[in-house]
């Protein structure tokens, strides 16, 4: 019996020894945690009011990279660069277009899977289509918080989870427009129904099942927040409303002095936020304060979920031999430069958190050299001991992790038809679609407030940085030559029947005069002309039963006036709105309408070439959707000779 027990003990000890050796030789596990809309400044220490204790602990025990950049700071292109190791000039996604990677492009997850890793994705990936596995062996999909009713149609795992509570995404998304600040509201349900809680909780559930015990694993936990809508549970945002939050200063004429793509970034997404600021400029700081409280509150809420994940990994014995990387897909301006969202190479948009914990394998502390998302794939493959595909454009950060190197001396950002070369001294960018350039002297102007591209003292600097970009990717120069030059808009334009759609003159805040000649027939219902600046501002004049109907649209609100009968036959028409908003219409020299309006068009930040919309003759505008009048789909029934627009 004793001999039998001795043999058993020897065998047990042998198996234990073999298992320990196997564990010691096992490739490192990789936990990759990302948020959506978190700038590099949005971490403990950089923002003093921000409470993220679990992230702070990782920072204390790991390394924090101060100059890590998203190479494409919009959701889809950023994530495609992460998983392909390639810039947008390769994968073709410069914005949220939805197209997938070029055929036969290996993804990070595919390569890890083929080399013995168990790959799992939980949360938002923003792939095309949304349920693409892309090399993951398992996915739990919570792919968008959403912004509109159409997001209710997304049938991912989170949508199915909400359905068990009798809910859809629309039950919370509709609250965006119900509060006093668009997109800001307190989460109206139990915490457990919030998408970020769901991602954290599903991760904990997955770990508890013991799914990560047999192989080295790659687990990407991708939170949807603090992406707008800004909707954390009330206690989280309330905590920040008690604090002194740093509101971005108004940047003067920043947008007027910079490429029009920056103005485009201001108005092209959830535009109601900036429209509310423009409409009520005295409430700007209040609006931004509420947004910041929701933003920071969302980050604190996510930090709670991170804490639960790390605790469960520790309980399951899975933290040992695990590298933890925390980052974001891109940042957000939140009022900086008069911008709210992302999509620029400015620091608040492109610089993002990058924090690495790897017990015993990484030198702790701050890194100030440049790294970027393009370097993540080669780094993780290097960590896993896997050969890196030759065509990857990034470089492994292993030496930077271990403190043997500080990193590169620059970062490159490609987004929305632009290339930028960023160093500690300068941020230089080329916007090839409009042949515009920018240069910020970061030594003198760390806030990137002054575009000095036209300053003659910077000519040599600009030339040298341009050459570096041209050398980086030869197509930049050819793309530049294909671009168009923005021309100053005229103060007077004329519309003729053969050309009914033209760019407008610069009418922001200016007096305006419109003249026309047309022939009126009995009982026509027909458009005369319209102006459209998106769906936000506009002017529409049309004829119905011998009377002119005048609609002025400002910040989505329509005001309607009607003239008396204008008579039959040839008519000389004029409409004038002066600087005080006095609107007057004359027919054949006689005043037929005199009112006070909200016009001239409210002044909005941005270059005139972008912000001034379109005039149309003989057509109703898209923003006019009333069914009160039956307009023909064809051009105007009126015999219009011309419409002339003048500004002062």
PEFEN-V984372 format. One record per backbone hydrogen bond with DSSP energy under -1.0 kcal/mol. CO is the residue of the C=O (numbers start at 1). NH is the residue of the N-H. Records with the same first field share a line. If there is no record, write none. Layout:
BEGIN
CO=NH / NH
END
This chain:
BEGIN
1=5
2=6
3=7
4=8
5=9
6=10
7=11
8=12
9=13
10=14
11=15
12=16
13=17
14=18
15=19
16=20
17=21
18=22
19=23
20=24
21=25
29=323
30=219
31=325
32=221
33=327
34=223
35=329
39=42
41=43
43=47
47=50
52=56
53=57
54=58
55=59
56=60
57=61
62=365
63=356
64=367
67=371
68=352
69=373
71=414
72=74
73=343
74=78
75=79
76=80
77=81
78=82
79=83
80=84
81=85
83=108
85=393
87=90 / 91
88=92
94=416
95=97
102=105
107=111
108=112
109=113
110=114
112=117
113=116
118=218
119=137 / 138
120=220
121=140
122=222
123=142
129=132
133=136
138=121
140=123
141=158
148=151
149=152
150=153
151=154
156=160
157=161
158=162
159=163
160=164
162=165 / 167
163=166
168=171
169=172 / 173
170=174
172=175
173=176
175=178
176=183
181=184
183=230
190=193
191=194
194=198
195=199
196=200
197=201
198=202
199=203
200=204
201=205
202=206
203=207
204=208
205=209
206=211
207=210
210=213
216=118
217=30
218=120
219=32
220=122
221=34
222=124
225=36
229=231
230=185
232=187
233=236 / 237
234=238
235=239
237=241
240=243
243=245
251=254
253=257
255=258
259=262
260=264
261=265
262=266
263=267
264=268
270=273
271=275
272=276
273=277
274=278
275=279
276=280
280=283
281=284
283=287
284=288
285=289
286=290
287=291
288=292
289=293
290=294
291=295
292=296
293=297
294=298
295=299
296=300
297=301
298=302
299=303
300=304
301=305
302=306
303=307
304=308
305=309
306=310
307=311
308=312
309=313
310=314
311=315
312=316
313=318
314=317
319=322
321=29
323=31
324=357
325=33
326=355
327=35
330=38
333=336
335=338
336=339
339=335
340=334
341=333
346=349 / 350
347=351
348=332
349=331
350=70
351=40
354=65
355=326
356=63
357=324
358=361 / 362
365=64
367=66
370=408
371=69
372=375
373=376
375=379
376=380
377=381
378=382
379=383
380=384
381=386
382=385
389=392
397=401
398=402
399=404 / 405
401=363
408=370
411=422
413=420
417=432
418=415
419=430
420=413
421=428
422=411
425=442
426=423
427=440
428=421
429=438
430=419
431=436
433=484
436=431
438=429
439=452
440=427 / 442
441=445
445=448
452=455
455=458
456=459
458=462
459=463
460=464
461=465
462=466
463=467
464=468
465=469
466=470
467=471
468=472
469=473
473=476
475=479
476=480
477=481
478=482
491=647
493=645
495=643
496=499
500=617
502=615
507=510
511=648
512=577
513=646
514=575
515=644
516=573
517=641
518=571
519=639
520=569
521=524
526=543
528=618
529=541
530=616
531=539
532=614
533=536 / 537
536=556
537=533
538=553
539=531
540=551
541=528 / 529
542=549
543=526
544=547
546=566
547=544
548=563
549=542
550=561
551=540
552=559
553=538
554=557
557=554
559=552
561=550
569=520
571=518
572=588
573=516
574=586
575=514
576=584
577=512
578=581
581=597
582=578
583=595
584=576
585=592 / 593
586=574
587=590
590=587
593=585
595=583
601=509
607=610 / 611
608=612
614=532
615=502
616=530
621=624
638=640
639=519
642=517
643=495
644=515
645=493
646=513
END
